[in-house]
């Protein structure tokens, strides 16, 4: 990375996940190696073949967090994003106390699906109930930019604000775009991350039809893996120009040092290891890291037959002999595949590894797959120094986004 480019620090994080509310709750769950995958909760669970999911606990009550004026405007996806943003901003200690500061603050939130709960409910009213009038707030709840817009409104931030939609890479793409805004001098601070909530009957039926869902649990890289497990939640972070964070005495969680993005430009669903490798190599180069500088890779690790060996080959291609010394784990084995929110939930795990020197495990690991021959930190977290780490996100559509982080 050019030395004249502004460095980017992470100073706050927040999350809502299948472990509950709070980034600390998510991190403790990941560190413990516990799985938040449970039997599917849905009013039509008996009608689908989906048996397990990683859902935000049933105790989640939006009325405890949003007033009666605000709540009608918010799909579940936006609710999660706002809660995670509140936590991240509180931890960062940021206070925008002038119009000038608010104009120098950006918001970039990714989502793979958008306001699916609202879309599903209004479609049911239209086609099943033959309603002639839909909720007038349908559009503002459904639109994929709603989470970013609601966060911008909540803090009165008037800098660049937009949504990013790139399926399962949405979070990492959003965080990368926020970092680029800071690097380019278009913002000093950014709230960035991803959110998803799509446990609707329509979405469950659609995923069921793809035949990529596990019927028991998610066990990435194992020979007997049976597919992915859907999840939901949000992860949101406060990013700052390094000099901005240091000037106000902020606690630095990590440095977001490098970004890598690529497109396979091939099959719409089958991953291409060359595309994943290109994004990882670009992130390393952008961060000024040699392969041997990296201690941990948070893998995309979906638990599908196609993803895991392909990602393994890509890691070997990029890291060469050092691949055998890497700790590699998939936290989707614990918080599920939260689609557009996945990268953000995983980044909480990466920040925990950098800060505490504990690498979260790949839970549910059983018999190794000969085609997956790296150190996947099976089942139990590992205490080890982590100087730098990569966080991988690879999406349907052949879209790849990788973040490189350094210990602060």
KOLFIFI-762934 format. One record per residue (C-alpha): residue number from 1; x, z, y. Coordinates in steps of 0.5 Angstrom, whole numbers, plus 500, padded with zeros to 3 digits. Layout:
<recs>
+-----+-----+-----+-----+
: seq :   x :   z :   y :
+-----+-----+-----+-----+
: NUM :   X :   Z :   Y :
...
+-----+-----+-----+-----+
</recs>
This chain:
<recs>
+-----+-----+-----+-----+
: seq :   x :   z :   y :
+-----+-----+-----+-----+
:   1 : 500 : 500 : 500 :
:   2 : 503 : 498 : 507 :
:   3 : 505 : 504 : 510 :
:   4 : 501 : 503 : 517 :
:   5 : 495 : 503 : 513 :
:   6 : 491 : 510 : 514 :
:   7 : 491 : 514 : 508 :
:   8 : 484 : 517 : 506 :
:   9 : 483 : 524 : 504 :
:  10 : 477 : 527 : 500 :
:  11 : 475 : 534 : 503 :
:  12 : 468 : 535 : 500 :
:  13 : 464 : 534 : 494 :
:  14 : 457 : 535 : 491 :
:  15 : 453 : 533 : 485 :
:  16 : 446 : 533 : 481 :
:  17 : 447 : 532 : 474 :
:  18 : 444 : 534 : 467 :
:  19 : 448 : 540 : 468 :
:  20 : 444 : 542 : 474 :
:  21 : 445 : 542 : 481 :
:  22 : 452 : 543 : 484 :
:  23 : 459 : 540 : 483 :
:  24 : 462 : 546 : 481 :
:  25 : 456 : 547 : 475 :
:  26 : 458 : 539 : 473 :
:  27 : 465 : 541 : 473 :
:  28 : 465 : 547 : 469 :
:  29 : 460 : 544 : 464 :
:  30 : 466 : 538 : 463 :
:  31 : 471 : 543 : 463 :
:  32 : 468 : 547 : 457 :
:  33 : 467 : 541 : 453 :
:  34 : 459 : 542 : 453 :
:  35 : 454 : 536 : 452 :
:  36 : 448 : 536 : 457 :
:  37 : 445 : 531 : 452 :
:  38 : 438 : 533 : 450 :
:  39 : 432 : 530 : 447 :
:  40 : 428 : 525 : 451 :
:  41 : 423 : 529 : 456 :
:  42 : 418 : 524 : 458 :
:  43 : 410 : 523 : 457 :
:  44 : 411 : 517 : 453 :
:  45 : 417 : 519 : 449 :
:  46 : 413 : 518 : 443 :
:  47 : 412 : 511 : 444 :
:  48 : 419 : 509 : 445 :
:  49 : 425 : 509 : 440 :
:  50 : 430 : 512 : 445 :
:  51 : 431 : 519 : 443 :
:  52 : 436 : 523 : 447 :
:  53 : 438 : 523 : 454 :
:  54 : 442 : 526 : 459 :
:  55 : 437 : 528 : 464 :
:  56 : 437 : 533 : 470 :
:  57 : 434 : 540 : 468 :
:  58 : 426 : 541 : 468 :
:  59 : 427 : 546 : 473 :
:  60 : 429 : 542 : 478 :
:  61 : 424 : 542 : 484 :
:  62 : 424 : 538 : 490 :
:  63 : 419 : 542 : 494 :
:  64 : 424 : 547 : 494 :
:  65 : 429 : 543 : 498 :
:  66 : 425 : 538 : 502 :
:  67 : 419 : 540 : 507 :
:  68 : 412 : 537 : 506 :
:  69 : 414 : 532 : 512 :
:  70 : 420 : 529 : 509 :
:  71 : 419 : 529 : 501 :
:  72 : 413 : 523 : 501 :
:  73 : 419 : 519 : 504 :
:  74 : 424 : 520 : 498 :
:  75 : 424 : 517 : 491 :
:  76 : 428 : 522 : 486 :
:  77 : 434 : 517 : 487 :
:  78 : 434 : 519 : 494 :
:  79 : 433 : 526 : 493 :
:  80 : 439 : 527 : 489 :
:  81 : 443 : 523 : 494 :
:  82 : 441 : 528 : 499 :
:  83 : 442 : 534 : 495 :
:  84 : 449 : 532 : 493 :
:  85 : 451 : 530 : 500 :
:  86 : 449 : 537 : 503 :
:  87 : 453 : 540 : 498 :
:  88 : 459 : 535 : 500 :
:  89 : 458 : 536 : 507 :
:  90 : 458 : 544 : 507 :
:  91 : 464 : 544 : 503 :
:  92 : 468 : 539 : 507 :
:  93 : 466 : 544 : 513 :
:  94 : 465 : 537 : 517 :
:  95 : 460 : 538 : 524 :
:  96 : 459 : 532 : 528 :
:  97 : 458 : 535 : 535 :
:  98 : 458 : 529 : 539 :
:  99 : 455 : 522 : 539 :
: 100 : 462 : 519 : 539 :
: 101 : 464 : 523 : 533 :
: 102 : 457 : 521 : 530 :
: 103 : 459 : 513 : 531 :
: 104 : 465 : 514 : 528 :
: 105 : 462 : 517 : 521 :
: 106 : 460 : 512 : 516 :
: 107 : 455 : 513 : 510 :
: 108 : 456 : 508 : 503 :
: 109 : 451 : 510 : 497 :
: 110 : 451 : 506 : 491 :
: 111 : 445 : 505 : 486 :
: 112 : 444 : 501 : 480 :
: 113 : 437 : 501 : 480 :
: 114 : 434 : 504 : 487 :
: 115 : 427 : 507 : 487 :
: 116 : 425 : 506 : 480 :
: 117 : 420 : 512 : 479 :
: 118 : 416 : 509 : 485 :
: 119 : 417 : 502 : 483 :
: 120 : 414 : 504 : 476 :
: 121 : 409 : 508 : 479 :
: 122 : 406 : 503 : 484 :
: 123 : 406 : 498 : 479 :
: 124 : 402 : 502 : 474 :
: 125 : 397 : 503 : 479 :
: 126 : 397 : 496 : 481 :
: 127 : 397 : 493 : 474 :
: 128 : 394 : 498 : 470 :
: 129 : 389 : 502 : 475 :
: 130 : 387 : 495 : 478 :
: 131 : 389 : 499 : 485 :
: 132 : 388 : 494 : 491 :
: 133 : 392 : 498 : 496 :
: 134 : 399 : 501 : 494 :
: 135 : 402 : 507 : 498 :
: 136 : 404 : 505 : 504 :
: 137 : 411 : 508 : 503 :
: 138 : 413 : 504 : 497 :
: 139 : 418 : 500 : 500 :
: 140 : 422 : 505 : 504 :
: 141 : 422 : 509 : 497 :
: 142 : 424 : 503 : 493 :
: 143 : 429 : 500 : 497 :
: 144 : 436 : 500 : 494 :
: 145 : 439 : 502 : 501 :
: 146 : 434 : 508 : 502 :
: 147 : 439 : 514 : 499 :
: 148 : 444 : 511 : 504 :
: 149 : 439 : 511 : 510 :
: 150 : 436 : 518 : 509 :
: 151 : 443 : 521 : 509 :
: 152 : 445 : 517 : 515 :
: 153 : 438 : 520 : 518 :
: 154 : 439 : 527 : 516 :
: 155 : 446 : 528 : 519 :
: 156 : 445 : 523 : 525 :
: 157 : 450 : 519 : 523 :
: 158 : 451 : 512 : 527 :
: 159 : 457 : 509 : 524 :
: 160 : 456 : 503 : 519 :
: 161 : 451 : 505 : 513 :
: 162 : 449 : 501 : 507 :
: 163 : 448 : 501 : 500 :
: 164 : 452 : 498 : 494 :
: 165 : 449 : 495 : 488 :
: 166 : 453 : 493 : 483 :
: 167 : 450 : 496 : 476 :
: 168 : 455 : 501 : 473 :
: 169 : 460 : 500 : 478 :
: 170 : 456 : 502 : 484 :
: 171 : 459 : 509 : 485 :
: 172 : 466 : 506 : 485 :
: 173 : 465 : 500 : 489 :
: 174 : 461 : 505 : 495 :
: 175 : 467 : 509 : 495 :
: 176 : 472 : 504 : 495 :
: 177 : 468 : 501 : 501 :
: 178 : 468 : 507 : 505 :
: 179 : 475 : 508 : 504 :
: 180 : 476 : 501 : 507 :
: 181 : 472 : 502 : 513 :
: 182 : 476 : 508 : 514 :
: 183 : 483 : 504 : 513 :
: 184 : 480 : 499 : 518 :
: 185 : 479 : 504 : 523 :
: 186 : 472 : 503 : 523 :
: 187 : 470 : 510 : 521 :
: 188 : 474 : 517 : 521 :
: 189 : 469 : 520 : 516 :
: 190 : 465 : 517 : 511 :
: 191 : 460 : 520 : 506 :
: 192 : 460 : 516 : 500 :
: 193 : 458 : 516 : 493 :
: 194 : 452 : 514 : 488 :
: 195 : 445 : 516 : 485 :
: 196 : 441 : 514 : 480 :
: 197 : 434 : 516 : 477 :
: 198 : 431 : 511 : 472 :
: 199 : 427 : 515 : 467 :
: 200 : 421 : 511 : 467 :
: 201 : 417 : 508 : 461 :
: 202 : 419 : 501 : 464 :
: 203 : 426 : 502 : 464 :
: 204 : 426 : 506 : 457 :
: 205 : 423 : 500 : 454 :
: 206 : 428 : 495 : 457 :
: 207 : 434 : 499 : 455 :
: 208 : 431 : 500 : 448 :
: 209 : 431 : 492 : 448 :
: 210 : 438 : 491 : 449 :
: 211 : 440 : 495 : 443 :
: 212 : 446 : 499 : 446 :
: 213 : 443 : 506 : 446 :
: 214 : 445 : 511 : 441 :
: 215 : 440 : 515 : 437 :
: 216 : 444 : 521 : 436 :
: 217 : 449 : 523 : 442 :
: 218 : 454 : 519 : 445 :
: 219 : 461 : 519 : 442 :
: 220 : 466 : 514 : 446 :
: 221 : 472 : 511 : 442 :
: 222 : 470 : 514 : 435 :
: 223 : 469 : 510 : 429 :
: 224 : 462 : 512 : 428 :
: 225 : 459 : 511 : 435 :
: 226 : 452 : 508 : 436 :
: 227 : 452 : 506 : 443 :
: 228 : 451 : 509 : 450 :
: 229 : 446 : 515 : 452 :
: 230 : 442 : 514 : 459 :
: 231 : 443 : 519 : 464 :
: 232 : 441 : 521 : 472 :
: 233 : 444 : 525 : 478 :
: 234 : 448 : 524 : 484 :
: 235 : 455 : 525 : 486 :
: 236 : 457 : 525 : 494 :
: 237 : 464 : 526 : 497 :
: 238 : 466 : 526 : 504 :
: 239 : 472 : 522 : 505 :
: 240 : 476 : 522 : 512 :
: 241 : 482 : 519 : 515 :
: 242 : 488 : 524 : 513 :
: 243 : 490 : 525 : 520 :
: 244 : 483 : 527 : 522 :
: 245 : 482 : 532 : 516 :
: 246 : 489 : 535 : 517 :
: 247 : 488 : 535 : 525 :
: 248 : 482 : 540 : 524 :
: 249 : 485 : 544 : 518 :
: 250 : 480 : 541 : 512 :
: 251 : 482 : 543 : 505 :
: 252 : 484 : 537 : 502 :
: 253 : 481 : 536 : 495 :
: 254 : 485 : 530 : 493 :
: 255 : 488 : 523 : 496 :
: 256 : 484 : 517 : 495 :
: 257 : 490 : 513 : 494 :
: 258 : 488 : 506 : 491 :
: 259 : 483 : 501 : 490 :
: 260 : 482 : 496 : 485 :
: 261 : 476 : 491 : 484 :
: 262 : 475 : 485 : 480 :
: 263 : 470 : 480 : 477 :
: 264 : 470 : 478 : 470 :
: 265 : 467 : 471 : 472 :
: 266 : 465 : 470 : 465 :
: 267 : 459 : 473 : 460 :
: 268 : 454 : 477 : 464 :
: 269 : 454 : 483 : 459 :
: 270 : 460 : 482 : 455 :
: 271 : 466 : 486 : 458 :
: 272 : 473 : 482 : 459 :
: 273 : 479 : 486 : 458 :
: 274 : 483 : 482 : 463 :
: 275 : 478 : 483 : 468 :
: 276 : 478 : 491 : 467 :
: 277 : 486 : 490 : 467 :
: 278 : 486 : 487 : 473 :
: 279 : 482 : 492 : 477 :
: 280 : 487 : 498 : 474 :
: 281 : 493 : 494 : 476 :
: 282 : 491 : 493 : 483 :
: 283 : 489 : 500 : 484 :
: 284 : 496 : 502 : 482 :
: 285 : 499 : 497 : 486 :
: 286 : 495 : 499 : 492 :
: 287 : 496 : 506 : 491 :
: 288 : 504 : 505 : 491 :
: 289 : 504 : 508 : 484 :
: 290 : 508 : 506 : 478 :
: 291 : 504 : 506 : 471 :
: 292 : 509 : 512 : 469 :
: 293 : 506 : 516 : 475 :
: 294 : 499 : 517 : 472 :
: 295 : 498 : 522 : 468 :
: 296 : 490 : 521 : 466 :
: 297 : 485 : 516 : 466 :
: 298 : 478 : 517 : 466 :
: 299 : 475 : 512 : 462 :
: 300 : 469 : 508 : 463 :
: 301 : 468 : 510 : 456 :
: 302 : 461 : 508 : 454 :
: 303 : 461 : 509 : 447 :
: 304 : 458 : 502 : 445 :
: 305 : 462 : 497 : 440 :
: 306 : 464 : 492 : 445 :
: 307 : 466 : 497 : 451 :
: 308 : 471 : 502 : 448 :
: 309 : 476 : 497 : 444 :
: 310 : 476 : 493 : 450 :
: 311 : 478 : 498 : 455 :
: 312 : 483 : 501 : 450 :
: 313 : 486 : 494 : 450 :
: 314 : 486 : 493 : 458 :
: 315 : 489 : 500 : 459 :
: 316 : 495 : 498 : 454 :
: 317 : 496 : 492 : 458 :
: 318 : 497 : 495 : 464 :
: 319 : 501 : 501 : 462 :
: 320 : 505 : 499 : 457 :
: 321 : 509 : 504 : 453 :
: 322 : 506 : 509 : 458 :
: 323 : 499 : 508 : 455 :
: 324 : 501 : 513 : 449 :
: 325 : 503 : 518 : 454 :
: 326 : 496 : 518 : 458 :
: 327 : 491 : 523 : 457 :
: 328 : 484 : 518 : 457 :
: 329 : 477 : 521 : 456 :
: 330 : 470 : 519 : 457 :
: 331 : 466 : 524 : 461 :
: 332 : 460 : 520 : 459 :
: 333 : 460 : 524 : 453 :
: 334 : 457 : 530 : 456 :
: 335 : 453 : 528 : 463 :
: 336 : 451 : 521 : 460 :
: 337 : 451 : 514 : 463 :
: 338 : 448 : 515 : 469 :
: 339 : 449 : 508 : 471 :
: 340 : 450 : 507 : 479 :
: 341 : 451 : 514 : 479 :
: 342 : 456 : 515 : 473 :
: 343 : 463 : 513 : 477 :
: 344 : 461 : 519 : 482 :
: 345 : 460 : 524 : 477 :
: 346 : 466 : 522 : 473 :
: 347 : 470 : 523 : 480 :
: 348 : 468 : 530 : 480 :
: 349 : 471 : 531 : 473 :
: 350 : 478 : 527 : 476 :
: 351 : 478 : 532 : 482 :
: 352 : 477 : 538 : 477 :
: 353 : 483 : 535 : 473 :
: 354 : 488 : 534 : 479 :
: 355 : 486 : 541 : 483 :
: 356 : 486 : 545 : 476 :
: 357 : 491 : 542 : 472 :
: 358 : 485 : 541 : 466 :
: 359 : 483 : 534 : 463 :
: 360 : 476 : 534 : 461 :
: 361 : 475 : 532 : 454 :
: 362 : 471 : 526 : 450 :
: 363 : 466 : 530 : 447 :
: 364 : 463 : 529 : 440 :
: 365 : 469 : 526 : 438 :
: 366 : 469 : 525 : 430 :
: 367 : 473 : 519 : 426 :
: 368 : 478 : 515 : 431 :
: 369 : 477 : 508 : 431 :
: 370 : 483 : 504 : 429 :
: 371 : 481 : 499 : 435 :
: 372 : 481 : 505 : 440 :
: 373 : 488 : 508 : 439 :
: 374 : 490 : 512 : 445 :
: 375 : 490 : 520 : 446 :
: 376 : 482 : 521 : 448 :
: 377 : 483 : 528 : 449 :
: 378 : 478 : 530 : 443 :
: 379 : 473 : 535 : 444 :
: 380 : 477 : 540 : 448 :
: 381 : 479 : 540 : 455 :
: 382 : 487 : 540 : 456 :
: 383 : 491 : 544 : 461 :
: 384 : 496 : 540 : 463 :
: 385 : 499 : 538 : 470 :
: 386 : 496 : 532 : 473 :
: 387 : 499 : 528 : 479 :
: 388 : 495 : 522 : 479 :
: 389 : 489 : 519 : 476 :
: 390 : 485 : 513 : 475 :
: 391 : 477 : 513 : 475 :
: 392 : 475 : 507 : 471 :
: 393 : 468 : 503 : 472 :
: 394 : 466 : 497 : 469 :
: 395 : 459 : 494 : 470 :
: 396 : 454 : 489 : 467 :
: 397 : 455 : 482 : 471 :
: 398 : 463 : 483 : 469 :
: 399 : 464 : 487 : 476 :
: 400 : 470 : 492 : 476 :
: 401 : 472 : 498 : 480 :
: 402 : 477 : 503 : 479 :
: 403 : 480 : 508 : 484 :
: 404 : 487 : 511 : 484 :
: 405 : 487 : 519 : 486 :
: 406 : 493 : 523 : 488 :
: 407 : 494 : 530 : 488 :
: 408 : 493 : 533 : 495 :
+-----+-----+-----+-----+
</recs>
